[in-house]
């Protein structure tokens, strides 16, 4: 038995959210190393704050919408807690609460991985719904 179309679309949204979060984590982990290469190739806009804030905004909108809807349906807060942890990591990176080498890169990478994990957990949770009805 196949899943209803709206549930299938929700799983796709989780996959996009997970991909965006993993891309964010890779971006933040590699950026300190690749800054000079990006400048030399004309891709320095990737290292700019506008690009980072756009990724954070998309991550927040996509994750909030999908994970809150999933929580309302399943009443399982684990994915929402992981998402919240990721947002706290993002805030810690941008607010510079801590001072150590590459703190923004570490916190942004941890935030991206936490949000990706939240989407992955949500995918697993929603995948089990296809085997039974609510």
CNS distance restraints for C-alpha pairs under 8 A (distance, minus, plus):
assign (resid   1 and name CA) (resid 130 and name CA) 7.99 0.50 0.50
assign (resid   2 and name CA) (resid 130 and name CA) 7.54 0.50 0.50
assign (resid   3 and name CA) (resid   7 and name CA) 6.31 0.50 0.50
assign (resid   3 and name CA) (resid   8 and name CA) 6.16 0.50 0.50
assign (resid   3 and name CA) (resid 130 and name CA) 6.14 0.50 0.50
assign (resid   4 and name CA) (resid   8 and name CA) 6.31 0.50 0.50
assign (resid   5 and name CA) (resid   9 and name CA) 6.20 0.50 0.50
assign (resid   6 and name CA) (resid  10 and name CA) 6.23 0.50 0.50
assign (resid   7 and name CA) (resid  11 and name CA) 6.37 0.50 0.50
assign (resid   8 and name CA) (resid  12 and name CA) 6.44 0.50 0.50
assign (resid   9 and name CA) (resid  13 and name CA) 6.29 0.50 0.50
assign (resid  10 and name CA) (resid  14 and name CA) 6.33 0.50 0.50
assign (resid  10 and name CA) (resid  66 and name CA) 7.16 0.50 0.50
assign (resid  11 and name CA) (resid  15 and name CA) 6.30 0.50 0.50
assign (resid  11 and name CA) (resid 123 and name CA) 6.27 0.50 0.50
assign (resid  11 and name CA) (resid 126 and name CA) 7.47 0.50 0.50
assign (resid  12 and name CA) (resid  16 and name CA) 6.26 0.50 0.50
assign (resid  13 and name CA) (resid  17 and name CA) 6.09 0.50 0.50
assign (resid  13 and name CA) (resid  62 and name CA) 7.56 0.50 0.50
assign (resid  13 and name CA) (resid  66 and name CA) 7.22 0.50 0.50
assign (resid  14 and name CA) (resid  18 and name CA) 6.04 0.50 0.50
assign (resid  14 and name CA) (resid  63 and name CA) 7.93 0.50 0.50
assign (resid  14 and name CA) (resid  66 and name CA) 7.00 0.50 0.50
assign (resid  14 and name CA) (resid 119 and name CA) 5.41 0.50 0.50
assign (resid  14 and name CA) (resid 120 and name CA) 7.36 0.50 0.50
assign (resid  14 and name CA) (resid 122 and name CA) 7.32 0.50 0.50
assign (resid  14 and name CA) (resid 123 and name CA) 6.36 0.50 0.50
assign (resid  15 and name CA) (resid  19 and name CA) 6.12 0.50 0.50
assign (resid  15 and name CA) (resid 119 and name CA) 7.19 0.50 0.50
assign (resid  15 and name CA) (resid 120 and name CA) 7.72 0.50 0.50
assign (resid  15 and name CA) (resid 123 and name CA) 7.67 0.50 0.50
assign (resid  16 and name CA) (resid  20 and name CA) 6.02 0.50 0.50
assign (resid  17 and name CA) (resid  21 and name CA) 6.11 0.50 0.50
assign (resid  17 and name CA) (resid  59 and name CA) 6.65 0.50 0.50
assign (resid  17 and name CA) (resid  62 and name CA) 6.29 0.50 0.50
assign (resid  17 and name CA) (resid  63 and name CA) 6.48 0.50 0.50
assign (resid  17 and name CA) (resid 116 and name CA) 6.94 0.50 0.50
assign (resid  17 and name CA) (resid 119 and name CA) 6.45 0.50 0.50
assign (resid  18 and name CA) (resid  22 and name CA) 6.15 0.50 0.50
assign (resid  18 and name CA) (resid 115 and name CA) 7.16 0.50 0.50
assign (resid  18 and name CA) (resid 116 and name CA) 4.38 0.50 0.50
assign (resid  18 and name CA) (resid 117 and name CA) 7.36 0.50 0.50
assign (resid  18 and name CA) (resid 119 and name CA) 5.40 0.50 0.50
assign (resid  18 and name CA) (resid 120 and name CA) 6.57 0.50 0.50
assign (resid  19 and name CA) (resid  23 and name CA) 6.06 0.50 0.50
assign (resid  19 and name CA) (resid 116 and name CA) 7.23 0.50 0.50
assign (resid  20 and name CA) (resid  24 and name CA) 6.12 0.50 0.50
assign (resid  20 and name CA) (resid  55 and name CA) 7.68 0.50 0.50
assign (resid  20 and name CA) (resid  59 and name CA) 6.91 0.50 0.50
assign (resid  20 and name CA) (resid 116 and name CA) 7.83 0.50 0.50
assign (resid  21 and name CA) (resid  25 and name CA) 6.22 0.50 0.50
assign (resid  21 and name CA) (resid  59 and name CA) 6.74 0.50 0.50
assign (resid  21 and name CA) (resid 112 and name CA) 4.65 0.50 0.50
assign (resid  21 and name CA) (resid 113 and name CA) 6.45 0.50 0.50
assign (resid  21 and name CA) (resid 115 and name CA) 5.99 0.50 0.50
assign (resid  21 and name CA) (resid 116 and name CA) 5.01 0.50 0.50
assign (resid  22 and name CA) (resid  26 and name CA) 6.18 0.50 0.50
assign (resid  22 and name CA) (resid 112 and name CA) 5.96 0.50 0.50
assign (resid  22 and name CA) (resid 113 and name CA) 6.16 0.50 0.50
assign (resid  22 and name CA) (resid 116 and name CA) 5.98 0.50 0.50
assign (resid  23 and name CA) (resid  27 and name CA) 5.97 0.50 0.50
assign (resid  23 and name CA) (resid 112 and name CA) 7.83 0.50 0.50
assign (resid  24 and name CA) (resid  28 and name CA) 6.15 0.50 0.50
assign (resid  24 and name CA) (resid  55 and name CA) 6.93 0.50 0.50
assign (resid  24 and name CA) (resid 108 and name CA) 7.71 0.50 0.50
assign (resid  24 and name CA) (resid 109 and name CA) 7.05 0.50 0.50
assign (resid  24 and name CA) (resid 112 and name CA) 5.53 0.50 0.50
assign (resid  25 and name CA) (resid  29 and name CA) 6.08 0.50 0.50
assign (resid  25 and name CA) (resid 108 and name CA) 6.55 0.50 0.50
assign (resid  25 and name CA) (resid 109 and name CA) 4.15 0.50 0.50
assign (resid  25 and name CA) (resid 110 and name CA) 7.01 0.50 0.50
assign (resid  25 and name CA) (resid 111 and name CA) 7.32 0.50 0.50
assign (resid  25 and name CA) (resid 112 and name CA) 4.59 0.50 0.50
assign (resid  25 and name CA) (resid 113 and name CA) 5.98 0.50 0.50
assign (resid  26 and name CA) (resid  30 and name CA) 5.96 0.50 0.50
assign (resid  26 and name CA) (resid 109 and name CA) 6.97 0.50 0.50
assign (resid  27 and name CA) (resid  31 and name CA) 5.68 0.50 0.50
assign (resid  27 and name CA) (resid 109 and name CA) 7.97 0.50 0.50
assign (resid  28 and name CA) (resid  32 and name CA) 7.58 0.50 0.50
assign (resid  28 and name CA) (resid 105 and name CA) 5.10 0.50 0.50
assign (resid  28 and name CA) (resid 106 and name CA) 7.61 0.50 0.50
assign (resid  28 and name CA) (resid 108 and name CA) 6.00 0.50 0.50
assign (resid  28 and name CA) (resid 109 and name CA) 5.47 0.50 0.50
assign (resid  29 and name CA) (resid 105 and name CA) 5.75 0.50 0.50
assign (resid  29 and name CA) (resid 106 and name CA) 7.06 0.50 0.50
assign (resid  29 and name CA) (resid 109 and name CA) 5.86 0.50 0.50
assign (resid  30 and name CA) (resid  34 and name CA) 6.12 0.50 0.50
assign (resid  31 and name CA) (resid  35 and name CA) 5.84 0.50 0.50
assign (resid  31 and name CA) (resid  47 and name CA) 6.85 0.50 0.50
assign (resid  31 and name CA) (resid 105 and name CA) 7.82 0.50 0.50
assign (resid  32 and name CA) (resid 102 and name CA) 7.78 0.50 0.50
assign (resid  32 and name CA) (resid 105 and name CA) 7.45 0.50 0.50
assign (resid  34 and name CA) (resid  38 and name CA) 6.10 0.50 0.50
assign (resid  35 and name CA) (resid  39 and name CA) 6.35 0.50 0.50
assign (resid  35 and name CA) (resid  44 and name CA) 7.30 0.50 0.50
assign (resid  35 and name CA) (resid  47 and name CA) 6.93 0.50 0.50
assign (resid  36 and name CA) (resid  40 and name CA) 6.28 0.50 0.50
assign (resid  37 and name CA) (resid  41 and name CA) 6.26 0.50 0.50
assign (resid  38 and name CA) (resid  42 and name CA) 6.12 0.50 0.50
assign (resid  38 and name CA) (resid  43 and name CA) 4.80 0.50 0.50
assign (resid  38 and name CA) (resid  44 and name CA) 4.95 0.50 0.50
assign (resid  38 and name CA) (resid  46 and name CA) 7.71 0.50 0.50
assign (resid  38 and name CA) (resid  47 and name CA) 7.78 0.50 0.50
assign (resid  39 and name CA) (resid  43 and name CA) 5.97 0.50 0.50
assign (resid  39 and name CA) (resid  44 and name CA) 4.76 0.50 0.50
assign (resid  43 and name CA) (resid  47 and name CA) 7.95 0.50 0.50
assign (resid  44 and name CA) (resid  48 and name CA) 6.87 0.50 0.50
assign (resid  45 and name CA) (resid  51 and name CA) 7.03 0.50 0.50
assign (resid  46 and name CA) (resid  51 and name CA) 5.95 0.50 0.50
assign (resid  46 and name CA) (resid  52 and name CA) 7.86 0.50 0.50
assign (resid  47 and name CA) (resid  51 and name CA) 7.11 0.50 0.50
assign (resid  47 and name CA) (resid  52 and name CA) 7.62 0.50 0.50
assign (resid  48 and name CA) (resid  52 and name CA) 6.73 0.50 0.50
assign (resid  49 and name CA) (resid  53 and name CA) 6.09 0.50 0.50
assign (resid  50 and name CA) (resid  54 and name CA) 6.07 0.50 0.50
assign (resid  51 and name CA) (resid  55 and name CA) 6.32 0.50 0.50
assign (resid  52 and name CA) (resid  56 and name CA) 6.22 0.50 0.50
assign (resid  53 and name CA) (resid  57 and name CA) 5.97 0.50 0.50
assign (resid  54 and name CA) (resid  58 and name CA) 6.15 0.50 0.50
assign (resid  55 and name CA) (resid  59 and name CA) 6.01 0.50 0.50
assign (resid  56 and name CA) (resid  60 and name CA) 6.04 0.50 0.50
assign (resid  56 and name CA) (resid  90 and name CA) 7.89 0.50 0.50
assign (resid  57 and name CA) (resid  61 and name CA) 6.12 0.50 0.50
assign (resid  58 and name CA) (resid  62 and name CA) 5.91 0.50 0.50
assign (resid  59 and name CA) (resid  63 and name CA) 5.73 0.50 0.50
assign (resid  59 and name CA) (resid 115 and name CA) 8.00 0.50 0.50
assign (resid  60 and name CA) (resid  64 and name CA) 5.74 0.50 0.50
assign (resid  60 and name CA) (resid  87 and name CA) 7.84 0.50 0.50
assign (resid  61 and name CA) (resid  65 and name CA) 6.06 0.50 0.50
assign (resid  62 and name CA) (resid  66 and name CA) 6.10 0.50 0.50
assign (resid  63 and name CA) (resid  67 and name CA) 5.63 0.50 0.50
assign (resid  63 and name CA) (resid  68 and name CA) 7.93 0.50 0.50
assign (resid  63 and name CA) (resid  83 and name CA) 7.27 0.50 0.50
assign (resid  63 and name CA) (resid 115 and name CA) 7.65 0.50 0.50
assign (resid  63 and name CA) (resid 119 and name CA) 7.56 0.50 0.50
assign (resid  64 and name CA) (resid  68 and name CA) 5.71 0.50 0.50
assign (resid  65 and name CA) (resid  69 and name CA) 6.23 0.50 0.50
assign (resid  66 and name CA) (resid  70 and name CA) 6.19 0.50 0.50
assign (resid  67 and name CA) (resid  71 and name CA) 6.07 0.50 0.50
assign (resid  67 and name CA) (resid  79 and name CA) 6.86 0.50 0.50
assign (resid  67 and name CA) (resid  80 and name CA) 6.07 0.50 0.50
assign (resid  67 and name CA) (resid 119 and name CA) 7.60 0.50 0.50
assign (resid  67 and name CA) (resid 122 and name CA) 7.23 0.50 0.50
assign (resid  68 and name CA) (resid  72 and name CA) 6.24 0.50 0.50
assign (resid  68 and name CA) (resid  80 and name CA) 7.07 0.50 0.50
assign (resid  69 and name CA) (resid  73 and name CA) 6.45 0.50 0.50
assign (resid  70 and name CA) (resid  74 and name CA) 6.01 0.50 0.50
assign (resid  70 and name CA) (resid  75 and name CA) 7.75 0.50 0.50
assign (resid  70 and name CA) (resid 122 and name CA) 7.45 0.50 0.50
assign (resid  70 and name CA) (resid 126 and name CA) 7.89 0.50 0.50
assign (resid  71 and name CA) (resid  75 and name CA) 4.86 0.50 0.50
assign (resid  71 and name CA) (resid  76 and name CA) 5.73 0.50 0.50
assign (resid  71 and name CA) (resid  77 and name CA) 6.15 0.50 0.50
assign (resid  71 and name CA) (resid  80 and name CA) 7.29 0.50 0.50
assign (resid  77 and name CA) (resid  81 and name CA) 6.12 0.50 0.50
assign (resid  78 and name CA) (resid  82 and name CA) 6.36 0.50 0.50
assign (resid  78 and name CA) (resid 118 and name CA) 7.67 0.50 0.50
assign (resid  78 and name CA) (resid 121 and name CA) 7.86 0.50 0.50
assign (resid  79 and name CA) (resid  83 and name CA) 6.16 0.50 0.50
assign (resid  79 and name CA) (resid 117 and name CA) 7.77 0.50 0.50
assign (resid  79 and name CA) (resid 118 and name CA) 4.43 0.50 0.50
assign (resid  79 and name CA) (resid 119 and name CA) 6.87 0.50 0.50
assign (resid  79 and name CA) (resid 121 and name CA) 5.92 0.50 0.50
assign (resid  79 and name CA) (resid 122 and name CA) 5.86 0.50 0.50
assign (resid  80 and name CA) (resid  84 and name CA) 6.12 0.50 0.50
assign (resid  80 and name CA) (resid 118 and name CA) 6.80 0.50 0.50
assign (resid  81 and name CA) (resid  85 and name CA) 6.18 0.50 0.50
assign (resid  81 and name CA) (resid 118 and name CA) 7.84 0.50 0.50
assign (resid  82 and name CA) (resid  86 and name CA) 6.28 0.50 0.50
assign (resid  82 and name CA) (resid 114 and name CA) 5.72 0.50 0.50
assign (resid  82 and name CA) (resid 115 and name CA) 6.36 0.50 0.50
assign (resid  82 and name CA) (resid 117 and name CA) 6.98 0.50 0.50
assign (resid  82 and name CA) (resid 118 and name CA) 5.12 0.50 0.50
assign (resid  83 and name CA) (resid  87 and name CA) 6.36 0.50 0.50
assign (resid  83 and name CA) (resid 114 and name CA) 6.32 0.50 0.50
assign (resid  83 and name CA) (resid 115 and name CA) 4.85 0.50 0.50
assign (resid  83 and name CA) (resid 118 and name CA) 5.45 0.50 0.50
assign (resid  84 and name CA) (resid  88 and name CA) 6.25 0.50 0.50
assign (resid  85 and name CA) (resid  89 and name CA) 6.28 0.50 0.50
assign (resid  85 and name CA) (resid 111 and name CA) 7.12 0.50 0.50
assign (resid  85 and name CA) (resid 114 and name CA) 6.61 0.50 0.50
assign (resid  85 and name CA) (resid 115 and name CA) 7.84 0.50 0.50
assign (resid  86 and name CA) (resid  90 and name CA) 6.28 0.50 0.50
assign (resid  86 and name CA) (resid 110 and name CA) 6.92 0.50 0.50
assign (resid  86 and name CA) (resid 111 and name CA) 3.88 0.50 0.50
assign (resid  86 and name CA) (resid 112 and name CA) 6.42 0.50 0.50
assign (resid  86 and name CA) (resid 113 and name CA) 7.44 0.50 0.50
assign (resid  86 and name CA) (resid 114 and name CA) 4.81 0.50 0.50
assign (resid  86 and name CA) (resid 115 and name CA) 5.24 0.50 0.50
assign (resid  87 and name CA) (resid  91 and name CA) 6.18 0.50 0.50
assign (resid  87 and name CA) (resid 111 and name CA) 6.32 0.50 0.50
assign (resid  87 and name CA) (resid 115 and name CA) 7.80 0.50 0.50
assign (resid  88 and name CA) (resid  92 and name CA) 6.09 0.50 0.50
assign (resid  88 and name CA) (resid 111 and name CA) 7.40 0.50 0.50
assign (resid  89 and name CA) (resid  93 and name CA) 6.22 0.50 0.50
assign (resid  89 and name CA) (resid 107 and name CA) 5.18 0.50 0.50
assign (resid  89 and name CA) (resid 108 and name CA) 6.31 0.50 0.50
assign (resid  89 and name CA) (resid 110 and name CA) 6.48 0.50 0.50
assign (resid  89 and name CA) (resid 111 and name CA) 4.80 0.50 0.50
assign (resid  90 and name CA) (resid  94 and name CA) 6.27 0.50 0.50
assign (resid  90 and name CA) (resid 107 and name CA) 6.32 0.50 0.50
assign (resid  90 and name CA) (resid 108 and name CA) 5.39 0.50 0.50
assign (resid  90 and name CA) (resid 111 and name CA) 5.51 0.50 0.50
assign (resid  91 and name CA) (resid  95 and name CA) 5.78 0.50 0.50
assign (resid  92 and name CA) (resid  96 and name CA) 5.93 0.50 0.50
assign (resid  92 and name CA) (resid  97 and name CA) 5.72 0.50 0.50
assign (resid  92 and name CA) (resid  98 and name CA) 7.46 0.50 0.50
assign (resid  92 and name CA) (resid 104 and name CA) 7.84 0.50 0.50
assign (resid  92 and name CA) (resid 107 and name CA) 6.63 0.50 0.50
assign (resid  93 and name CA) (resid  97 and name CA) 7.38 0.50 0.50
assign (resid  93 and name CA) (resid 103 and name CA) 6.64 0.50 0.50
assign (resid  93 and name CA) (resid 104 and name CA) 4.42 0.50 0.50
assign (resid  93 and name CA) (resid 105 and name CA) 7.46 0.50 0.50
assign (resid  93 and name CA) (resid 106 and name CA) 7.87 0.50 0.50
assign (resid  93 and name CA) (resid 107 and name CA) 5.17 0.50 0.50
assign (resid  93 and name CA) (resid 108 and name CA) 5.96 0.50 0.50
assign (resid  94 and name CA) (resid 104 and name CA) 6.85 0.50 0.50
assign (resid  96 and name CA) (resid 103 and name CA) 7.79 0.50 0.50
assign (resid  96 and name CA) (resid 104 and name CA) 7.33 0.50 0.50
assign (resid  98 and name CA) (resid 103 and name CA) 7.00 0.50 0.50
assign (resid  99 and name CA) (resid 103 and name CA) 6.46 0.50 0.50
assign (resid 102 and name CA) (resid 106 and name CA) 6.33 0.50 0.50
assign (resid 103 and name CA) (resid 107 and name CA) 6.10 0.50 0.50
assign (resid 104 and name CA) (resid 108 and name CA) 5.88 0.50 0.50
assign (resid 105 and name CA) (resid 109 and name CA) 5.95 0.50 0.50
assign (resid 106 and name CA) (resid 110 and name CA) 6.16 0.50 0.50
assign (resid 107 and name CA) (resid 111 and name CA) 6.00 0.50 0.50
assign (resid 108 and name CA) (resid 112 and name CA) 6.10 0.50 0.50
assign (resid 109 and name CA) (resid 113 and name CA) 6.19 0.50 0.50
assign (resid 110 and name CA) (resid 114 and name CA) 6.04 0.50 0.50
assign (resid 111 and name CA) (resid 115 and name CA) 6.19 0.50 0.50
assign (resid 112 and name CA) (resid 116 and name CA) 6.09 0.50 0.50
assign (resid 113 and name CA) (resid 117 and name CA) 6.04 0.50 0.50
assign (resid 114 and name CA) (resid 118 and name CA) 6.21 0.50 0.50
assign (resid 115 and name CA) (resid 119 and name CA) 6.37 0.50 0.50
assign (resid 116 and name CA) (resid 120 and name CA) 6.16 0.50 0.50
assign (resid 117 and name CA) (resid 121 and name CA) 6.04 0.50 0.50
assign (resid 118 and name CA) (resid 122 and name CA) 6.13 0.50 0.50
assign (resid 119 and name CA) (resid 123 and name CA) 6.08 0.50 0.50
assign (resid 120 and name CA) (resid 124 and name CA) 6.34 0.50 0.50
assign (resid 121 and name CA) (resid 125 and name CA) 6.14 0.50 0.50
assign (resid 122 and name CA) (resid 126 and name CA) 6.02 0.50 0.50
assign (resid 123 and name CA) (resid 127 and name CA) 5.93 0.50 0.50
assign (resid 124 and name CA) (resid 128 and name CA) 6.60 0.50 0.50
assign (resid 125 and name CA) (resid 129 and name CA) 7.16 0.50 0.50
assign (resid 126 and name CA) (resid 130 and name CA) 7.40 0.50 0.50
assign (resid 127 and name CA) (resid 131 and name CA) 7.80 0.50 0.50
assign (resid 128 and name CA) (resid 132 and name CA) 7.28 0.50 0.50
assign (resid 129 and name CA) (resid 133 and name CA) 6.55 0.50 0.50
assign (resid 129 and name CA) (resid 134 and name CA) 7.66 0.50 0.50
